[in-house]
Amino acid sequence: MKGTKFLICLAGLMTVVGCKQKPLGPDVSSVPVSVRIVRTEDKLAGIRTKEDIGMLMREHPAFYSLYFREVFPGYGGQDLDSLTGLIRESMADTAFANVLDLTQKKYRDLTDIKGRLEDFFRHWKYYFPDKRQIPDFYTFVSGFGYQAFIFEDDGGRDGIAIGLDMFLDPDFNYKTVDPDNNNFSDYITRTWNRDHIAKKVADIYVNDLIGEPPGHRMIDLMIHNGKALYITQLLMPAEQDTVIMEYTADQLDWCKEHELQMWSYFVSEKLFYETSLARMGKYINPSPNSPNMPPEAPGRTANYVGWQIVRAYMERHPETTVRQLIEFKDSQQFLDASKYKPRQK
């Protein structure tokens, strides 16, 4: 992956529990993976002079050039004296300083996150042996602008940056950032926590891997998203389904219990071949609910059903490789071949 790709918080982006429906996958313990994490938020707090900034840019030129130019709140690319003054102002700002302090305290130890990332990349190398490169990771504070992004690091390698201030739930109330911004609604921010950091990184890789949906009908989108969920589960077999789906345990249980009713509703409303985002958007994209379903029904129910369709297909066709799954683009043919039949619970 070359260039810079941002996973921005405004794009729609819990300690959770949930029943597992899968084995823990292949033994990848012998696959060599070592993740390095650079803690740039700690370095930011220690900046006093423009010489400090120059030293950081010499250590990691690709990241800091991008960070100060595109990410750091309020900086427009002026000289180092201006940047130094802006950083000092930010450190003196109570709100920014408090968030930085909370971030440093909450994420003083990243051992568990490093372990989850290494487990993801072991499975990544197992299933995709041609993709050998492991990126360096850079944690940072973004001023609530960016959750994670991939960029071209020093030497042309991939780098992954993680905005830790976007993973402070439940210790920070994101509504205080902008009460009128729906992107800071509870149904979105409830996954902005420690348990979901590695999964958000996995999203970047999986979304790049599977590319764009093959069409604009709901059936195209739900099976495409179902493939993403299925592949993410393969690459993160130790994670709970609640993390993979980004549902609460109650939401996941509701979907399991009402799979037939969801399917029947989509059939009766002729939604599978719908192309209007106004009609199908909340069944595909983050939403507090699924329209015309019981209030317990979460958003993205079509994605959940799409995931079950992909599971059914792969159970019926176990010889299918992950690459073959990705390359199967005819949604109707895929659905027919899956012989998916939701059961009444």
Secondary structure by P-SEA (a helix, b strand, c coil): cccccccccccccccbbbbbcccccccccccbbbbbbbbaaaaaaacccaaaaaaaaaacaaaaaaaaaccccccccccaaaaaaaaaaaaacaaaaaaaaaaaaacccaaaaaaaaaaaaaaaaaacccccbbbbbbbbbcccccccccccccccbbbbbbccccccccccccccccccccccccccccccccccaaaaaaaaaaaaaacccccccaaaaaaaaaaaaaaaaaacccccccccccccaaaaaaaaacaaaaaaaaaaaccccccccccccccccccccccccccccccaaaaaaaaaaaaaaaaacccccaaaaaacccaaaaaaaaccccccc
